[in-house]
Amino acid sequence: MAIRRTYVRPMAGWWKRNAFFKRYMAREVTALFVAAYALVLLAGLARLSQGHDAFEQWLDGLRSPLSIAFHILLLAIFVYHTYSWFTIMPKTMAPVVVGGKRLSNAAITGMGLAASAVIGIGFFVFLKVLAA
Amino acid sequence: MKRSTQPPLWLLFGAGGMLSALIGWMLVFLTGVAAPLDLFGVRGMLSYENVLAFARNPIGKLFLFAVVALFMWHAAHRIYHTLHDFGVHPGPVAWLSCYGVALAVTVLSAFRLLALGF
């Protein structure tokens, strides 16, 4: 029997055609980096449970130029994740009605970003106080 | 009718996405940038003694567990659902390599955190 050569539409790079698809892909691909950071932290927990010297080795690893460069990239991607998460949040949640008026998408996004800034900086201050 | 596994997985995705959107950027900054470069005195803040004390506190322990596990469930769900857009048809192998890894990371982080004691 002859092998059927049915046409399969190529899908490499389909998302490059449209700005909406590009934003979608950028947002989805952040997940790879979120997973990578979870693994970095898991390694830290494992080293922590092995004692002082092991934990210091983990910290030493983070001090390598390659690691610092990777984490600066990671930081940019996490900031983009925060931005994209709160940008799509109005589309994924039930409408919020305040005083008979529907809360605008921009207001929801703005509140999310403000919450992230306050919680992030608050966490830093909290750790600073704990360490003091 | 077979029940869908999607709602609980979506819930974990959503919880991890929210937690990482709220605090992920600061955690990356602290452990990956500020501590290595010793900005704002963060190196001293993340000493072995301080981190151990944080991880032995029940609330600190729960926080660290939530961060590691939920970040992973968030990523697993998102990667699994994006595979299709890269021309990979999801099957049992893809399912296991996404959610299986998330489950493994959850169990490992729980073990490590419990091993630290209270």
gemmi code that builds the backbone of each chain (N, CA, C; Angstrom):
import gemmi

chains = {
    "A": [
        ("MET", (0.833, -1.192, 0.000), (0.000, 0.000, 0.000), (0.876, 1.254, 0.000)),
        ("ALA", (0.506, 2.160, -0.832), (1.290, 3.393, -0.913), (1.164, 4.184, 0.386)),
        ("ILE", (2.244, 4.824, 0.719), (2.196, 5.661, 1.914), (1.435, 6.936, 1.573)),
        ("ARG", (0.482, 7.249, 2.410), (-0.291, 8.464, 2.135), (0.514, 9.677, 2.569)),
        ("ARG", (0.620, 10.585, 1.665), (1.324, 11.822, 2.031), (0.310, 12.954, 2.142)),
        ("THR", (-0.419, 12.912, 3.230), (-1.419, 13.974, 3.410), (-0.704, 15.269, 3.775)),
        ("TYR", (-1.280, 16.341, 3.360), (-0.696, 17.653, 3.652), (-0.923, 18.010, 5.117)),
        ("VAL", (0.161, 18.296, 5.787), (0.055, 18.770, 7.169), (0.541, 20.206, 7.185)),
        ("ARG", (-0.338, 21.064, 7.566), (0.025, 22.486, 7.556), (1.180, 22.730, 8.541)),
        ("PRO", (2.295, 23.310, 8.080), (3.402, 23.545, 9.016), (2.994, 24.567, 10.070)),
        ("MET", (3.417, 24.316, 11.329), (3.004, 25.268, 12.355), (4.185, 25.965, 13.039)),
        ("ALA", (5.397, 25.741, 12.497), (6.548, 26.421, 13.088), (6.392, 27.934, 12.907)),
        ("GLY", (6.510, 28.638, 13.999), (6.496, 30.097, 13.938), (5.153, 30.730, 13.634)),
        ("TRP", (4.061, 29.979, 13.787), (2.735, 30.535, 13.483), (2.431, 31.785, 14.312)),
        ("TRP", (2.977, 31.793, 15.511), (2.636, 32.871, 16.441), (3.389, 34.163, 16.162)),
        ("LYS", (4.364, 34.093, 15.213), (5.136, 35.305, 14.927), (4.359, 36.281, 14.045)),
        ("ARG", (3.204, 35.824, 13.535), (2.487, 36.621, 12.544), (1.683, 37.765, 13.141)),
        ("ASN", (1.461, 37.704, 14.435), (0.453, 38.594, 14.994), (0.888, 39.021, 16.403)),
        ("ALA", (0.745, 40.311, 16.707), (1.216, 40.821, 17.998), (0.480, 40.159, 19.163)),
        ("PHE", (-0.796, 39.851, 18.962), (-1.584, 39.206, 20.019), (-1.008, 37.827, 20.339)),
        ("PHE", (-0.667, 37.063, 19.266), (-0.086, 35.726, 19.460), (1.290, 35.820, 20.111)),
        ("LYS", (2.042, 36.855, 19.733), (3.378, 37.018, 20.324), (3.268, 37.258, 21.822)),
        ("ARG", (2.303, 38.094, 22.207), (2.112, 38.358, 23.638), (1.677, 37.080, 24.352)),
        ("TYR", (0.816, 36.319, 23.703), (0.354, 35.046, 24.269), (1.539, 34.114, 24.517)),
        ("MET", (2.401, 33.976, 23.501), (3.558, 33.084, 23.628), (4.511, 33.570, 24.721)),
        ("ALA", (4.770, 34.873, 24.739), (5.681, 35.430, 25.752), (5.141, 35.110, 27.145)),
        ("ARG", (3.831, 35.262, 27.304), (3.212, 35.028, 28.609), (3.298, 33.546, 28.991)),
        ("GLU", (3.053, 32.651, 28.019), (3.078, 31.216, 28.327), (4.495, 30.735, 28.635)),
        ("VAL", (5.480, 31.294, 27.900), (6.864, 30.821, 28.049), (7.467, 31.230, 29.400)),
        ("THR", (6.885, 32.242, 30.064), (7.374, 32.593, 31.396), (7.321, 31.382, 32.325)),
        ("ALA", (6.404, 30.443, 32.039), (6.230, 29.275, 32.909), (7.520, 28.461, 33.026)),
        ("LEU", (8.289, 28.368, 31.925), (9.549, 27.617, 31.967), (10.487, 28.226, 33.009)),
        ("PHE", (10.475, 29.555, 33.087), (11.391, 30.239, 33.998), (10.877, 30.182, 35.436)),
        ("VAL", (9.570, 30.190, 35.603), (8.997, 30.020, 36.946), (9.383, 28.630, 37.471)),
        ("ALA", (9.322, 27.625, 36.585), (9.720, 26.262, 36.979), (11.206, 26.230, 37.325)),
        ("ALA", (12.027, 26.901, 36.512), (13.474, 26.910, 36.768), (13.757, 27.512, 38.142)),
        ("TYR", (13.047, 28.589, 38.492), (13.296, 29.231, 39.784), (12.815, 28.348, 40.937)),
        ("ALA", (11.709, 27.648, 40.738), (11.240, 26.722, 41.777), (12.310, 25.658, 42.038)),
        ("LEU", (12.994, 25.207, 40.973), (14.045, 24.196, 41.140), (15.267, 24.785, 41.856)),
        ("VAL", (15.586, 26.054, 41.560), (16.690, 26.721, 42.274), (16.375, 26.755, 43.768)),
        ("LEU", (15.129, 27.103, 44.108), (14.742, 27.178, 45.519), (14.712, 25.792, 46.168)),
        ("LEU", (14.252, 24.787, 45.398), (14.231, 23.422, 45.941), (15.661, 22.967, 46.269)),
        ("ALA", (16.600, 23.295, 45.368), (18.013, 22.978, 45.632), (18.468, 23.675, 46.911)),
        ("GLY", (18.037, 24.927, 47.095), (18.388, 25.673, 48.302), (17.852, 25.000, 49.552)),
        ("LEU", (16.606, 24.518, 49.500), (16.009, 23.819, 50.652), (16.787, 22.537, 50.957)),
        ("ALA", (17.155, 21.816, 49.883), (17.908, 20.574, 50.070), (19.254, 20.865, 50.723)),
        ("ARG", (19.937, 21.909, 50.250), (21.252, 22.269, 50.810), (21.104, 22.755, 52.250)),
        ("LEU", (20.019, 23.481, 52.505), (19.768, 23.978, 53.864), (19.638, 22.816, 54.843)),
        ("SER", (18.961, 21.743, 54.398), (18.735, 20.607, 55.292), (20.010, 19.789, 55.490)),
        ("GLN", (21.048, 20.062, 54.657), (22.311, 19.320, 54.790), (23.322, 20.048, 55.671)),
        ("GLY", (22.937, 21.224, 56.174), (23.807, 21.905, 57.126), (24.454, 23.169, 56.595)),
        ("HIS", (25.247, 23.795, 57.469), (25.836, 25.103, 57.219), (26.691, 25.145, 55.948)),
        ("ASP", (27.622, 24.195, 55.829), (28.565, 24.238, 54.698), (27.850, 24.026, 53.361)),
        ("ALA", (26.898, 23.099, 53.374), (26.159, 22.827, 52.139), (25.379, 24.061, 51.704)),
        ("PHE", (24.761, 24.747, 52.671), (23.987, 25.942, 52.330), (24.900, 27.051, 51.802)),
        ("GLU", (26.095, 27.177, 52.409), (27.059, 28.178, 51.927), (27.474, 27.882, 50.487)),
        ("GLN", (27.581, 26.591, 50.159), (27.928, 26.217, 48.778), (26.836, 26.656, 47.809)),
        ("TRP", (25.590, 26.505, 48.232), (24.466, 26.946, 47.390), (24.558, 28.456, 47.162)),
        ("LEU", (24.831, 29.206, 48.251), (24.961, 30.664, 48.126), (26.145, 31.026, 47.228)),
        ("ASP", (27.252, 30.258, 47.358), (28.425, 30.493, 46.501), (28.061, 30.314, 45.031)),
        ("GLY", (27.292, 29.285, 44.752), (26.849, 29.025, 43.380), (26.067, 30.203, 42.814)),
        ("LEU", (25.236, 30.800, 43.671), (24.433, 31.948, 43.231), (25.308, 33.170, 42.944)),
        ("ARG", (26.542, 33.151, 43.482), (27.439, 34.303, 43.310), (28.216, 34.246, 42.000)),
        ("SER", (28.147, 33.142, 41.262), (28.890, 33.056, 40.002), (28.280, 34.027, 38.991)),
        ("PRO", (29.139, 34.625, 38.128), (28.630, 35.615, 37.163), (27.507, 35.049, 36.288)),
        ("LEU", (27.631, 33.780, 35.916), (26.603, 33.155, 35.070), (25.258, 33.128, 35.799)),
        ("SER", (25.319, 32.789, 37.093), (24.094, 32.722, 37.883), (23.483, 34.105, 38.039)),
        ("ILE", (24.327, 35.113, 38.278), (23.798, 36.475, 38.455), (23.141, 36.946, 37.155)),
        ("ALA", (23.803, 36.669, 36.023), (23.226, 37.055, 34.725), (21.895, 36.346, 34.517)),
        ("PHE", (21.845, 35.060, 34.848), (20.611, 34.295, 34.686), (19.496, 34.863, 35.563)),
        ("HIS", (19.847, 35.246, 36.789), (18.823, 35.753, 37.704), (18.349, 37.156, 37.323)),
        ("ILE", (19.231, 37.948, 36.665), (18.773, 39.259, 36.178), (17.741, 39.034, 35.060)),
        ("LEU", (18.023, 38.063, 34.186), (17.048, 37.689, 33.145), (15.751, 37.187, 33.797)),
        ("LEU", (15.937, 36.338, 34.811), (14.797, 35.768, 35.523), (13.944, 36.870, 36.159)),
        ("LEU", (14.623, 37.869, 36.717), (13.915, 38.991, 37.351), (13.059, 39.716, 36.318)),
        ("ALA", (13.635, 39.973, 35.134), (12.875, 40.655, 34.070), (11.667, 39.816, 33.670)),
        ("ILE", (11.860, 38.499, 33.576), (10.759, 37.625, 33.168), (9.678, 37.561, 34.243)),
        ("PHE", (10.087, 37.562, 35.508), (9.095, 37.554, 36.595), (8.296, 38.862, 36.621)),
        ("VAL", (8.981, 39.977, 36.348), (8.257, 41.254, 36.292), (7.250, 41.197, 35.145)),
        ("TYR", (7.645, 40.612, 34.016), (6.716, 40.469, 32.892), (5.559, 39.530, 33.263)),
        ("HIS", (5.872, 38.487, 34.004), (4.819, 37.565, 34.460), (3.790, 38.317, 35.309)),
        ("THR", (4.293, 39.142, 36.246), (3.386, 39.926, 37.101), (2.509, 40.824, 36.239)),
        ("TYR", (3.149, 41.529, 35.294), (2.418, 42.445, 34.416), (1.352, 41.684, 33.607)),
        ("SER", (1.748, 40.570, 32.992), (0.804, 39.855, 32.131), (-0.292, 39.177, 32.960)),
        ("TRP", (0.058, 38.709, 34.155), (-0.933, 38.050, 35.011), (-2.069, 39.005, 35.354)),
        ("PHE", (-1.711, 40.233, 35.738), (-2.754, 41.183, 36.130), (-3.407, 41.836, 34.917)),
        ("THR", (-2.748, 41.748, 33.745), (-3.391, 42.259, 32.531), (-4.521, 41.328, 32.100)),
        ("ILE", (-4.315, 40.010, 32.234), (-5.386, 39.098, 31.811), (-6.380, 38.816, 32.934)),
        ("MET", (-6.059, 39.219, 34.158), (-6.960, 38.916, 35.271), (-8.392, 39.438, 35.052)),
        ("PRO", (-8.583, 40.660, 34.554), (-9.966, 41.116, 34.355), (-10.761, 40.199, 33.418)),
        ("LYS", (-10.056, 39.496, 32.521), (-10.750, 38.626, 31.573), (-11.049, 37.254, 32.166)),
        ("THR", (-10.377, 36.893, 33.256), (-10.569, 35.560, 33.821), (-11.457, 35.572, 35.062)),
        ("MET", (-11.736, 36.766, 35.617), (-12.536, 36.805, 36.843), (-13.949, 37.325, 36.559)),
        ("ALA", (-14.836, 37.097, 37.521), (-16.201, 37.595, 37.392), (-16.171, 39.122, 37.498)),
        ("PRO", (-17.068, 39.807, 36.776), (-17.084, 41.270, 36.850), (-17.311, 41.748, 38.282)),
        ("VAL", (-16.605, 42.797, 38.653), (-16.769, 43.371, 39.990), (-17.581, 44.659, 39.838)),
        ("VAL", (-18.680, 44.735, 40.599), (-19.523, 45.922, 40.503), (-19.362, 46.736, 41.776)),
        ("VAL", (-18.957, 47.976, 41.616), (-18.802, 48.876, 42.760), (-19.728, 50.068, 42.547)),
        ("GLY", (-20.646, 50.257, 43.476), (-21.578, 51.383, 43.397), (-22.392, 51.391, 42.119)),
        ("GLY", (-22.817, 50.192, 41.674), (-23.651, 50.098, 40.486), (-22.880, 50.188, 39.173)),
        ("LYS", (-21.565, 50.410, 39.258), (-20.763, 50.494, 38.026), (-19.742, 49.364, 37.992)),
        ("ARG", (-19.550, 48.828, 36.812), (-18.565, 47.758, 36.650), (-17.157, 48.332, 36.748)),
        ("LEU", (-16.342, 47.668, 37.574), (-14.952, 48.108, 37.736), (-14.220, 47.889, 36.409)),
        ("SER", (-13.512, 48.908, 35.933), (-12.861, 48.812, 34.626), (-11.685, 47.842, 34.669)),
        ("ASN", (-11.337, 47.308, 33.499), (-10.198, 46.393, 33.400), (-8.919, 47.062, 33.899)),
        ("ALA", (-8.753, 48.330, 33.514), (-7.536, 49.050, 33.900), (-7.442, 49.180, 35.420)),
        ("ALA", (-8.591, 49.374, 36.076), (-8.581, 49.515, 37.535), (-8.157, 48.204, 38.193)),
        ("ILE", (-8.670, 47.073, 37.667), (-8.318, 45.759, 38.231), (-6.828, 45.490, 38.031)),
        ("THR", (-6.339, 45.749, 36.811), (-4.918, 45.550, 36.526), (-4.068, 46.440, 37.432)),
        ("GLY", (-4.482, 47.691, 37.556), (-3.730, 48.633, 38.384), (-3.668, 48.191, 39.834)),
        ("MET", (-4.787, 47.701, 40.352), (-4.812, 47.253, 41.749), (-3.916, 46.019, 41.937)),
        ("GLY", (-3.920, 45.132, 40.949), (-3.066, 43.952, 41.023), (-1.597, 44.337, 41.056)),
        ("LEU", (-1.210, 45.246, 40.162), (0.196, 45.673, 40.104), (0.587, 46.389, 41.393)),
        ("ALA", (-0.328, 47.209, 41.921), (-0.043, 47.916, 43.173), (0.108, 46.916, 44.313)),
        ("ALA", (-0.770, 45.886, 44.328), (-0.684, 44.860, 45.375), (0.655, 44.146, 45.307)),
        ("SER", (1.116, 43.849, 44.080), (2.395, 43.165, 43.921), (3.541, 44.024, 44.442)),
        ("ALA", (3.496, 45.328, 44.139), (4.552, 46.237, 44.596), (4.548, 46.314, 46.122)),
        ("VAL", (3.358, 46.473, 46.713), (3.253, 46.628, 48.162), (3.674, 45.335, 48.867)),
        ("ILE", (3.191, 44.193, 48.373), (3.498, 42.910, 49.020), (4.984, 42.578, 48.862)),
        ("GLY", (5.541, 42.814, 47.664), (6.958, 42.537, 47.434), (7.847, 43.367, 48.347)),
        ("ILE", (7.609, 44.679, 48.372), (8.442, 45.564, 49.184), (8.169, 45.313, 50.671)),
        ("GLY", (6.891, 45.049, 51.001), (6.544, 44.730, 52.388), (7.269, 43.478, 52.875)),
        ("PHE", (7.384, 42.491, 51.991), (8.090, 41.253, 52.343), (9.565, 41.543, 52.627)),
        ("PHE", (10.164, 42.386, 51.798), (11.568, 42.771, 51.987), (11.752, 43.458, 53.342)),
        ("VAL", (10.871, 44.406, 53.658), (10.967, 45.136, 54.926), (10.764, 44.166, 56.096)),
        ("PHE", (9.807, 43.247, 55.954), (9.524, 42.247, 56.979), (10.763, 41.399, 57.269)),
        ("LEU", (11.450, 40.938, 56.210), (12.665, 40.132, 56.392), (13.772, 40.954, 57.047)),
        ("LYS", (13.844, 42.218, 56.661), (14.854, 43.134, 57.216), (14.643, 43.253, 58.728)),
        ("VAL", (13.387, 43.402, 59.138), (13.061, 43.538, 60.563), (13.355, 42.222, 61.285)),
        ("LEU", (12.996, 41.097, 60.648), (13.257, 39.775, 61.237), (14.744, 39.570, 61.483)),
        ("ALA", (15.560, 40.000, 60.516), (17.005, 39.756, 60.594), (17.678, 40.678, 61.604)),
        ("ALA", (17.041, 41.808, 61.874), (17.666, 42.797, 62.765), (17.626, 42.354, 64.229)),
    ],
    "B": [
        ("MET", (-20.304, 9.410, 33.579), (-19.412, 10.367, 32.931), (-18.097, 10.463, 33.714)),
        ("LYS", (-17.012, 10.474, 32.957), (-15.709, 10.582, 33.606), (-15.508, 12.016, 34.096)),
        ("ARG", (-15.115, 12.101, 35.322), (-14.891, 13.434, 35.867), (-13.596, 14.016, 35.327)),
        ("SER", (-13.605, 15.309, 35.032), (-12.404, 15.981, 34.531), (-11.449, 16.253, 35.684)),
        ("THR", (-10.149, 16.139, 35.410), (-9.169, 16.476, 36.442), (-8.819, 17.959, 36.365)),
        ("GLN", (-9.448, 18.667, 35.410), (-9.011, 20.036, 35.163), (-9.270, 21.036, 36.304)),
        ("PRO", (-10.469, 21.033, 36.957), (-10.684, 22.087, 37.957), (-9.624, 22.153, 39.065)),
        ("PRO", (-9.258, 21.031, 39.727), (-8.232, 21.160, 40.760), (-6.877, 21.578, 40.190)),
        ("LEU", (-6.553, 21.104, 38.997), (-5.269, 21.488, 38.396), (-5.279, 22.974, 38.044)),
        ("TRP", (-6.442, 23.447, 37.578), (-6.536, 24.867, 37.259), (-6.416, 25.696, 38.530)),
        ("LEU", (-6.976, 25.199, 39.620), (-6.900, 25.913, 40.898), (-5.444, 26.059, 41.350)),
        ("LEU", (-4.671, 24.964, 41.216), (-3.252, 25.015, 41.576), (-2.499, 25.974, 40.650)),
        ("PHE", (-2.867, 25.935, 39.364), (-2.268, 26.863, 38.395), (-2.538, 28.308, 38.802)),
        ("GLY", (-3.797, 28.570, 39.149), (-4.189, 29.928, 39.501), (-3.512, 30.397, 40.788)),
        ("ALA", (-3.462, 29.503, 41.783), (-2.846, 29.861, 43.060), (-1.351, 30.146, 42.859)),
        ("GLY", (-0.682, 29.297, 42.094), (0.748, 29.488, 41.827), (1.003, 30.734, 40.997)),
        ("GLY", (0.121, 30.988, 40.048), (0.272, 32.178, 39.209), (0.115, 33.440, 40.030)),
        ("MET", (-0.866, 33.421, 40.932), (-1.105, 34.599, 41.772), (0.048, 34.818, 42.741)),
        ("LEU", (0.483, 33.733, 43.403), (1.580, 33.867, 44.368), (2.853, 34.369, 43.677)),
        ("SER", (3.166, 33.806, 42.490), (4.385, 34.231, 41.798), (4.241, 35.653, 41.253)),
        ("ALA", (3.018, 36.050, 40.887), (2.823, 37.418, 40.388), (2.974, 38.428, 41.524)),
        ("LEU", (2.580, 38.020, 42.742), (2.627, 38.951, 43.866), (4.030, 39.078, 44.450)),
        ("ILE", (4.753, 37.952, 44.547), (5.995, 38.000, 45.328), (7.208, 37.405, 44.604)),
        ("GLY", (6.964, 36.765, 43.449), (8.062, 36.110, 42.729), (9.213, 37.038, 42.397)),
        ("TRP", (8.865, 38.224, 41.865), (9.924, 39.156, 41.451), (10.825, 39.525, 42.626)),
        ("MET", (10.229, 39.708, 43.818), (11.045, 40.084, 44.981), (11.923, 38.906, 45.440)),
        ("LEU", (11.384, 37.688, 45.396), (12.181, 36.512, 45.789), (13.383, 36.345, 44.866)),
        ("VAL", (13.151, 36.481, 43.541), (14.257, 36.356, 42.576), (15.287, 37.440, 42.842)),
        ("PHE", (14.804, 38.648, 43.092), (15.724, 39.761, 43.356), (16.558, 39.466, 44.600)),
        ("LEU", (15.914, 38.969, 45.672), (16.623, 38.732, 46.930), (17.655, 37.619, 46.800)),
        ("THR", (17.218, 36.441, 46.326), (18.132, 35.284, 46.328), (19.113, 35.314, 45.161)),
        ("GLY", (18.684, 35.851, 44.012), (19.512, 35.723, 42.805), (20.335, 36.931, 42.466)),
        ("VAL", (19.933, 38.111, 42.964), (20.634, 39.340, 42.585), (21.188, 40.065, 43.824)),
        ("ALA", (20.302, 40.372, 44.780), (20.716, 41.202, 45.911), (21.664, 40.469, 46.870)),
        ("ALA", (21.384, 39.199, 47.169), (22.265, 38.458, 48.078), (23.646, 38.225, 47.448)),
        ("PRO", (23.723, 37.753, 46.190), (25.038, 37.527, 45.593), (25.859, 38.816, 45.478)),
        ("LEU", (25.219, 39.946, 45.175), (25.933, 41.210, 44.990), (25.990, 42.015, 46.289)),
        ("ASP", (25.377, 41.481, 47.344), (25.290, 42.138, 48.648), (24.727, 43.555, 48.549)),
        ("LEU", (23.590, 43.683, 47.879), (22.885, 44.964, 47.814), (21.967, 45.069, 49.022)),
        ("PHE", (21.831, 46.275, 49.574), (20.917, 46.567, 50.697), (21.147, 45.616, 51.885)),
        ("GLY", (22.361, 45.107, 52.038), (22.645, 44.207, 53.156), (21.893, 42.889, 53.116)),
        ("VAL", (21.491, 42.456, 51.930), (20.690, 41.234, 51.813), (21.531, 39.978, 52.079)),
        ("ARG", (22.844, 40.066, 51.813), (23.679, 38.876, 52.035), (23.602, 38.426, 53.494)),
        ("GLY", (23.713, 39.381, 54.393), (23.620, 39.057, 55.817), (22.227, 38.556, 56.201)),
        ("MET", (21.223, 39.126, 55.549), (19.835, 38.727, 55.816), (19.610, 37.252, 55.485)),
        ("LEU", (20.244, 36.789, 54.405), (20.037, 35.406, 53.957), (21.148, 34.481, 54.455)),
        ("SER", (21.641, 34.721, 55.678), (22.658, 33.835, 56.242), (22.025, 32.484, 56.580)),
        ("TYR", (22.885, 31.486, 56.762), (22.395, 30.138, 57.111), (21.490, 30.185, 58.340)),
        ("GLU", (21.932, 30.908, 59.382), (21.174, 30.951, 60.633), (19.788, 31.578, 60.420)),
        ("ASN", (19.750, 32.690, 59.685), (18.469, 33.376, 59.454), (17.518, 32.532, 58.626)),
        ("VAL", (18.039, 31.943, 57.538), (17.170, 31.160, 56.658), (16.676, 29.912, 57.388)),
        ("LEU", (17.571, 29.309, 58.202), (17.173, 28.115, 58.958), (16.064, 28.456, 59.958)),
        ("ALA", (16.227, 29.599, 60.641), (15.202, 30.016, 61.611), (13.870, 30.260, 60.903)),
        ("PHE", (13.936, 30.884, 59.734), (12.722, 31.157, 58.946), (12.048, 29.851, 58.549)),
        ("ALA", (12.859, 28.878, 58.095), (12.314, 27.609, 57.598), (11.855, 26.696, 58.725)),
        ("ARG", (12.264, 27.008, 59.967), (11.817, 26.192, 61.108), (10.544, 26.742, 61.727)),
        ("ASN", (10.272, 28.006, 61.434), (9.025, 28.601, 61.899), (7.869, 28.003, 61.091)),
        ("PRO", (6.777, 27.596, 61.770), (5.679, 26.951, 61.019), (5.141, 27.801, 59.870)),
        ("ILE", (5.015, 29.092, 60.083), (4.478, 29.952, 59.019), (5.509, 30.100, 57.899)),
        ("GLY", (6.783, 30.262, 58.293), (7.851, 30.355, 57.296), (7.935, 29.075, 56.473)),
        ("LYS", (7.783, 27.945, 57.162), (7.836, 26.645, 56.495), (6.700, 26.516, 55.472)),
        ("LEU", (5.502, 26.905, 55.909), (4.336, 26.832, 55.025), (4.526, 27.753, 53.817)),
        ("PHE", (5.084, 28.925, 54.070), (5.324, 29.882, 52.986), (6.297, 29.298, 51.964)),
        ("LEU", (7.419, 28.742, 52.441), (8.418, 28.185, 51.522), (7.843, 27.009, 50.731)),
        ("PHE", (7.050, 26.180, 51.436), (6.416, 25.044, 50.757), (5.464, 25.542, 49.665)),
        ("ALA", (4.653, 26.540, 50.001), (3.692, 27.083, 49.031), (4.422, 27.654, 47.828)),
        ("VAL", (5.503, 28.380, 48.070), (6.242, 28.998, 46.959), (6.781, 27.922, 46.024)),
        ("VAL", (7.526, 26.968, 46.563), (8.174, 25.971, 45.697), (7.123, 25.107, 44.996)),
        ("ALA", (6.162, 24.586, 45.756), (5.186, 23.657, 45.171), (4.237, 24.366, 44.198)),
        ("LEU", (3.680, 25.493, 44.612), (2.687, 26.155, 43.752), (3.325, 26.757, 42.500)),
        ("PHE", (4.561, 27.272, 42.624), (5.253, 27.771, 41.419), (5.341, 26.630, 40.402)),
        ("MET", (5.649, 25.423, 40.916), (5.846, 24.284, 40.022), (4.522, 23.825, 39.402)),
        ("TRP", (3.441, 23.815, 40.192), (2.140, 23.415, 39.638), (1.659, 24.424, 38.609)),
        ("HIS", (1.924, 25.691, 38.891), (1.575, 26.749, 37.940), (2.283, 26.506, 36.603)),
        ("ALA", (3.601, 26.289, 36.681), (4.405, 26.095, 35.466), (3.978, 24.827, 34.733)),
        ("ALA", (3.744, 23.744, 35.482), (3.384, 22.461, 34.861), (2.100, 22.593, 34.045)),
        ("HIS", (1.101, 23.233, 34.625), (-0.194, 23.383, 33.959), (-0.064, 24.249, 32.706)),
        ("ARG", (0.697, 25.328, 32.835), (0.850, 26.243, 31.710), (1.640, 25.572, 30.583)),
        ("ILE", (2.727, 24.888, 30.927), (3.552, 24.229, 29.899), (2.730, 23.137, 29.213)),
        ("TYR", (1.988, 22.361, 30.006), (1.185, 21.273, 29.440), (0.196, 21.801, 28.407)),
        ("HIS", (-0.449, 22.912, 28.729), (-1.455, 23.446, 27.817), (-0.869, 24.217, 26.651)),
        ("THR", (0.429, 24.568, 26.732), (1.064, 25.304, 25.630), (1.732, 24.348, 24.644)),
        ("LEU", (1.975, 23.095, 25.078), (2.618, 22.103, 24.206), (1.902, 22.025, 22.859)),
        ("HIS", (0.581, 22.062, 22.922), (-0.247, 21.966, 21.727), (0.126, 23.037, 20.693)),
        ("ASP", (0.453, 24.231, 21.187), (0.782, 25.347, 20.301), (2.146, 25.174, 19.652)),
        ("PHE", (2.943, 24.239, 20.159), (4.242, 23.940, 19.550), (4.159, 22.661, 18.719)),
        ("GLY", (2.956, 22.172, 18.487), (2.775, 21.008, 17.634), (2.942, 19.683, 18.349)),
        ("VAL", (2.970, 19.706, 19.686), (3.067, 18.457, 20.453), (1.669, 18.093, 20.927)),
        ("HIS", (1.202, 16.927, 20.523), (-0.122, 16.519, 20.973), (0.000, 15.889, 22.346)),
        ("PRO", (-0.650, 16.468, 23.346), (-0.480, 15.977, 24.705), (-0.978, 14.545, 24.865)),
        ("GLY", (-0.154, 13.718, 25.472), (-0.514, 12.342, 25.787), (-0.070, 12.044, 27.197)),
        ("PRO", (-0.097, 10.774, 27.576), (0.289, 10.406, 28.945), (1.726, 10.811, 29.288)),
        ("VAL", (2.635, 10.752, 28.294), (4.041, 11.101, 28.564), (4.145, 12.587, 28.902)),
        ("ALA", (3.490, 13.417, 28.093), (3.521, 14.865, 28.342), (2.849, 15.171, 29.679)),
        ("TRP", (1.739, 14.467, 29.952), (0.999, 14.702, 31.196), (1.886, 14.414, 32.407)),
        ("LEU", (2.562, 13.244, 32.333), (3.414, 12.840, 33.459), (4.631, 13.746, 33.591)),
        ("SER", (5.211, 14.164, 32.446), (6.423, 14.979, 32.583), (6.083, 16.401, 33.031)),
        ("CYS", (4.826, 16.801, 32.959), (4.453, 18.096, 33.540), (3.970, 17.921, 34.980)),
        ("TYR", (2.826, 17.266, 35.141), (2.236, 17.162, 36.481), (3.017, 16.206, 37.384)),
        ("GLY", (3.663, 15.191, 36.793), (4.467, 14.264, 37.584), (5.645, 14.981, 38.229)),
        ("VAL", (6.288, 15.858, 37.440), (7.419, 16.622, 37.974), (6.935, 17.544, 39.097)),
        ("ALA", (5.778, 18.177, 38.879), (5.238, 19.072, 39.913), (4.959, 18.300, 41.204)),
        ("LEU", (4.415, 17.096, 41.060), (4.136, 16.273, 42.239), (5.438, 15.880, 42.938)),
        ("ALA", (6.453, 15.512, 42.142), (7.747, 15.131, 42.711), (8.363, 16.306, 43.470)),
        ("VAL", (8.306, 17.496, 42.885), (8.866, 18.680, 43.546), (8.102, 18.974, 44.836)),
        ("THR", (6.779, 18.786, 44.819), (5.957, 18.997, 46.013), (6.398, 18.064, 47.143)),
        ("VAL", (6.550, 16.774, 46.807), (6.920, 15.779, 47.817), (8.331, 16.052, 48.351)),
        ("LEU", (9.272, 16.331, 47.413), (10.663, 16.586, 47.824), (10.753, 17.810, 48.733)),
        ("SER", (10.049, 18.884, 48.365), (10.154, 20.098, 49.182), (9.529, 19.864, 50.556)),
        ("ALA", (8.429, 19.088, 50.601), (7.810, 18.784, 51.897), (8.775, 17.991, 52.780)),
        ("PHE", (9.443, 16.992, 52.182), (10.406, 16.177, 52.935), (11.540, 17.035, 53.483)),
        ("ARG", (12.102, 17.867, 52.618), (13.240, 18.698, 53.039), (12.828, 19.645, 54.143)),
        ("LEU", (11.657, 20.245, 54.016), (11.213, 21.214, 55.025), (10.922, 20.521, 56.349)),
        ("LEU", (10.340, 19.320, 56.292), (10.062, 18.593, 57.542), (11.350, 18.130, 58.190)),
        ("ALA", (12.351, 17.766, 57.347), (13.638, 17.304, 57.868), (14.349, 18.411, 58.670)),
        ("LEU", (14.019, 19.661, 58.388), (14.663, 20.778, 59.097), (14.185, 20.887, 60.542)),
        ("GLY", (13.053, 20.262, 60.849), (12.514, 20.344, 62.206), (11.790, 21.653, 62.445)),
        ("PHE", (11.281, 21.800, 63.677), (10.501, 22.995, 63.988), (11.194, 23.835, 65.066)),
    ],
}
model = gemmi.Model(1)
for chain_id, residues in chains.items():
    chain = gemmi.Chain(chain_id)
    for i, (resn, *xyz) in enumerate(residues, 1):
        res = gemmi.Residue()
        res.name, res.seqid = resn, gemmi.SeqId(i, " ")
        for name, pos in zip(("N", "CA", "C"), xyz):
            atom = gemmi.Atom()
            atom.name, atom.element = name, gemmi.Element(name[0])
            atom.pos, atom.b_iso = gemmi.Position(*pos), 0.0
            res.add_atom(atom)
        chain.add_residue(res)
    model.add_chain(chain)
structure = gemmi.Structure()
structure.add_model(model)
structure.setup_entities()
